[in-house]
């Protein structure tokens, strides 16, 4: 018999429509996170096939991250103003078209352009999907379960991207790391029209904060571009410092504009939601450590241990189990202890796991030197993803759910770019120092990875401290008006009226 709420209404997640809605929204999130990592191990094949220069090759990955992170805030607010289903559909359509264009790319320019546009599609999809989730599942237990699954899927996608990228590159070829998105996107588009009710458009052209949209997007794009380029260009170069200073100025002007605008793009009042800023800051710092860990550990396995792409990808399979276990357990704990202790414990566990990985030797053994640290890290990753997502959406008014989702996703993508930039500089400096003192290349590379992974573990430690100020949520619903109740899905076309 389906579970009911105190008011006697059937819990939406226990209905067929509710379960399918959750599957759809999590599939969207899986695609977004997957495509930030799936091309990693395919890069050597892409370079040979399309004749990329070494300098331009990084933009196959960085182009996606640039527009994904740069447009998330705008995407989240547009979901609130234009309608969440409308923005989700637009993002899915653009993402599918760019996946096809990238998979069929005939040269380097076409692929990079497709990846840049694909990131824009992801920036529309992610906050729209998360805001639909948080406004659809309003019962406390439903919200905890739904956000738990969402957080688990986010972590699983990060690990699965490396595995799938290696398998597809070694099998049907690198083009399938992009083409594999097409059937998922088409199914998601069809399901969106069937499962998600269209919401009312609230944007009036005369009231749209165009100045705020330009300042926020330009500032974020320039900031991310500077962070992406800094490791190769140098942190102290005039161009890097100029881009960082200009980005800071644009974002400062954006904040000033939001205080004066009649209908601001991002109402700063949302920051008065207790614990939201701390939850987003925790996500930023934690994601810097997690994303960088996958990057450097994959390089270690391929460049030092000489694992094949398939073997390197398979090394992360146990991580998926740890994430799933931790995410499920964390969602059940929220009603008893709240989100804050879960974030702190998860960040400490992840910090310990990455510290273990920072001690990898030159001739490492997977069962001894990699697996224990990966398992510890995965348990922490699952807990942090779920709890931060719940805390960052707790108590947010329904009409600002898209903005809250955009802020959370922006903080995570900024953290990924920031962590990669800082830790790459640390790793490169250490590697060059060891080479200058006569160390062979494998030993010098390992020394650089040591330094980067140690810094990543310290970032997770800092995330645990910041999380002490995060929201203490037990899965409360949004304040303000809720969504219109949706009718059940007809079991067959003949039942539709």
ChimeraX attribute file (.defattr): number of C-alpha atoms within 10 A of each C-alpha:
attribute: neighborCount
match mode: 1-to-1
recipient: residues
	/A:1	5
	/A:2	10
	/A:3	13
	/A:4	13
	/A:5	12
	/A:6	9
	/A:7	6
	/A:8	8
	/A:9	10
	/A:10	15
	/A:11	19
	/A:12	23
	/A:13	23
	/A:14	14
	/A:15	15
	/A:16	12
	/A:17	19
	/A:18	21
	/A:19	13
	/A:20	14
	/A:21	23
	/A:22	22
	/A:23	16
	/A:24	22
	/A:25	25
	/A:26	24
	/A:27	20
	/A:28	25
	/A:29	21
	/A:30	22
	/A:31	23
	/A:32	24
	/A:33	22
	/A:34	25
	/A:35	26
	/A:36	25
	/A:37	24
	/A:38	28
	/A:39	26
	/A:40	21
	/A:41	29
	/A:42	24
	/A:43	19
	/A:44	15
	/A:45	16
	/A:46	21
	/A:47	17
	/A:48	10
	/A:49	13
	/A:50	16
	/A:51	12
	/A:52	18
	/A:53	11
	/A:54	10
	/A:55	8
	/A:56	13
	/A:57	18
	/A:58	17
	/A:59	21
	/A:60	25
	/A:61	20
	/A:62	22
	/A:63	23
	/A:64	26
	/A:65	29
	/A:66	26
	/A:67	24
	/A:68	31
	/A:69	28
	/A:70	27
	/A:71	24
	/A:72	34
	/A:73	29
	/A:74	24
	/A:75	32
	/A:76	34
	/A:77	29
	/A:78	26
	/A:79	30
	/A:80	26
	/A:81	22
	/A:82	16
	/A:83	20
	/A:84	31
	/A:85	23
	/A:86	21
	/A:87	25
	/A:88	28
	/A:89	21
	/A:90	16
	/A:91	26
	/A:92	26
	/A:93	20
	/A:94	22
	/A:95	28
	/A:96	23
	/A:97	20
	/A:98	26
	/A:99	27
	/A:100	19
	/A:101	19
	/A:102	27
	/A:103	21
	/A:104	16
	/A:105	17
	/A:106	12
	/A:107	14
	/A:108	21
	/A:109	16
	/A:110	15
	/A:111	22
	/A:112	22
	/A:113	18
	/A:114	25
	/A:115	30
	/A:116	21
	/A:117	21
	/A:118	29
	/A:119	30
	/A:120	25
	/A:121	30
	/A:122	32
	/A:123	31
	/A:124	31
	/A:125	32
	/A:126	30
	/A:127	34
	/A:128	33
	/A:129	25
	/A:130	28
	/A:131	25
	/A:132	26
	/A:133	21
	/A:134	24
	/A:135	23
	/A:136	26
	/A:137	25
	/A:138	22
	/A:139	20
	/A:140	18
	/A:141	21
	/A:142	20
	/A:143	24
	/A:144	29
	/A:145	23
	/A:146	27
	/A:147	28
	/A:148	28
	/A:149	22
	/A:150	26
	/A:151	29
	/A:152	30
	/A:153	28
	/A:154	25
	/A:155	28
	/A:156	25
	/A:157	25
	/A:158	24
	/A:159	27
	/A:160	24
	/A:161	25
	/A:162	30
	/A:163	23
	/A:164	25
	/A:165	28
	/A:166	26
	/A:167	24
	/A:168	22
	/A:169	23
	/A:170	16
	/A:171	11
	/A:172	10
	/A:173	15
	/A:174	24
	/A:175	20
	/A:176	23
	/A:177	25
	/A:178	22
	/A:179	19
	/A:180	16
	/A:181	20
	/A:182	20
	/A:183	11
	/A:184	16
	/A:185	23
	/A:186	14
	/A:187	12
	/A:188	22
	/A:189	20
	/A:190	11
	/A:191	16
	/A:192	20
	/A:193	13
	/A:194	13
	/A:195	20
	/A:196	18
	/A:197	17
	/A:198	12
	/A:199	16
	/A:200	13
	/A:201	14
	/A:202	12
	/A:203	14
	/A:204	10
	/A:205	8
	/A:206	8
	/A:207	12
	/A:208	17
	/A:209	17
	/A:210	14
	/A:211	15
	/A:212	24
	/A:213	21
	/A:214	14
	/A:215	20
	/A:216	26
	/A:217	23
	/A:218	19
	/A:219	24
	/A:220	25
	/A:221	20
	/A:222	20
	/A:223	26
	/A:224	28
	/A:225	22
	/A:226	24
	/A:227	25
	/A:228	24
	/A:229	18
	/A:230	22
	/A:231	19
	/A:232	13
	/A:233	14
	/A:234	13
	/A:235	18
	/A:236	10
	/A:237	10
	/A:238	11
	/A:239	15
	/A:240	20
	/A:241	15
	/A:242	13
	/A:243	18
	/A:244	21
	/A:245	14
	/A:246	16
	/A:247	24
	/A:248	16
	/A:249	14
	/A:250	22
	/A:251	19
	/A:252	15
	/A:253	16
	/A:254	23
	/A:255	18
	/A:256	12
	/A:257	19
	/A:258	20
	/A:259	14
	/A:260	9
	/A:261	16
	/A:262	12
	/A:263	17
	/A:264	21
	/A:265	25
	/A:266	27
	/A:267	16
	/A:268	11
	/A:269	9
	/A:270	17
	/A:271	14
	/A:272	10
	/A:273	15
	/A:274	18
	/A:275	23
	/A:276	27
	/A:277	21
	/A:278	21
	/A:279	31
	/A:280	27
	/A:281	24
	/A:282	33
	/A:283	31
	/A:284	25
	/A:285	26
	/A:286	33
	/A:287	28
	/A:288	30
	/A:289	30
	/A:290	27
	/A:291	22
	/A:292	25
	/A:293	27
	/A:294	18
	/A:295	18
	/A:296	22
	/A:297	23
	/A:298	22
	/A:299	20
	/A:300	23
	/A:301	20
	/A:302	16
	/A:303	15
	/A:304	19
	/A:305	19
	/A:306	12
	/A:307	16
	/A:308	16
	/A:309	23
	/A:310	19
	/A:311	15
	/A:312	23
	/A:313	23
	/A:314	18
	/A:315	20
	/A:316	24
	/A:317	16
	/A:318	14
	/A:319	25
	/A:320	21
	/A:321	17
	/A:322	23
	/A:323	30
	/A:324	23
	/A:325	15
	/A:326	22
	/A:327	31
	/A:328	19
	/A:329	16
	/A:330	28
	/A:331	29
	/A:332	16
	/A:333	17
	/A:334	25
	/A:335	16
	/A:336	9
	/A:337	14
	/A:338	21
	/A:339	30
	/A:340	25
	/A:341	18
	/A:342	25
	/A:343	32
	/A:344	26
	/A:345	17
	/A:346	29
	/A:347	31
	/A:348	23
	/A:349	26
	/A:350	32
	/A:351	32
	/A:352	20
	/A:353	23
	/A:354	29
	/A:355	21
	/A:356	21
	/A:357	24
	/A:358	27
	/A:359	19
	/A:360	22
	/A:361	15
	/A:362	15
	/A:363	12
	/A:364	15
	/A:365	12
	/A:366	14
	/A:367	10
	/A:368	10
	/A:369	17
	/A:370	22
	/A:371	19
	/A:372	16
	/A:373	24
	/A:374	26
	/A:375	22
	/A:376	22
	/A:377	29
	/A:378	32
	/A:379	27
	/A:380	29
	/A:381	32
	/A:382	34
	/A:383	33
	/A:384	37
	/A:385	29
	/A:386	33
	/A:387	36
	/A:388	30
	/A:389	22
	/A:390	31
	/A:391	29
	/A:392	27
	/A:393	34
	/A:394	28
	/A:395	22
	/A:396	27
	/A:397	19
	/A:398	23
	/A:399	21
	/A:400	22
	/A:401	29
	/A:402	34
	/A:403	30
	/A:404	28
	/A:405	30
	/A:406	30
	/A:407	25
	/A:408	29
	/A:409	25
	/A:410	26
	/A:411	25
	/A:412	23
	/A:413	25
	/A:414	26
	/A:415	26
	/A:416	26
	/A:417	26
	/A:418	24
	/A:419	28
	/A:420	24
	/A:421	22
	/A:422	20
	/A:423	25
	/A:424	22
	/A:425	20
	/A:426	19
	/A:427	24
	/A:428	20
	/A:429	15
	/A:430	21
	/A:431	24
	/A:432	16
	/A:433	15
	/A:434	19
	/A:435	16
	/A:436	11
	/A:437	9
	/A:438	10
	/A:439	15
	/A:440	12
	/A:441	15
	/A:442	17
	/A:443	18
	/A:444	24
	/A:445	23
	/A:446	28
	/A:447	25
	/A:448	26
	/A:449	29
	/A:450	25
	/A:451	21
	/A:452	27
	/A:453	30
	/A:454	20
	/A:455	25
	/A:456	30
	/A:457	29
	/A:458	19
	/A:459	23
	/A:460	30
	/A:461	21
	/A:462	18
	/A:463	29
	/A:464	28
	/A:465	16
	/A:466	20
	/A:467	28
	/A:468	17
	/A:469	17
	/A:470	27
	/A:471	25
	/A:472	23
	/A:473	23
	/A:474	24
	/A:475	26
	/A:476	19
	/A:477	25
	/A:478	23
	/A:479	14
	/A:480	12
	/A:481	10
	/A:482	15
	/A:483	15
	/A:484	10
	/A:485	9
	/A:486	13
	/A:487	9
	/A:488	12
	/A:489	15
	/A:490	12
	/A:491	9
	/A:492	7
	/A:493	8
	/A:494	7
	/A:495	8
	/A:496	8
	/A:497	5
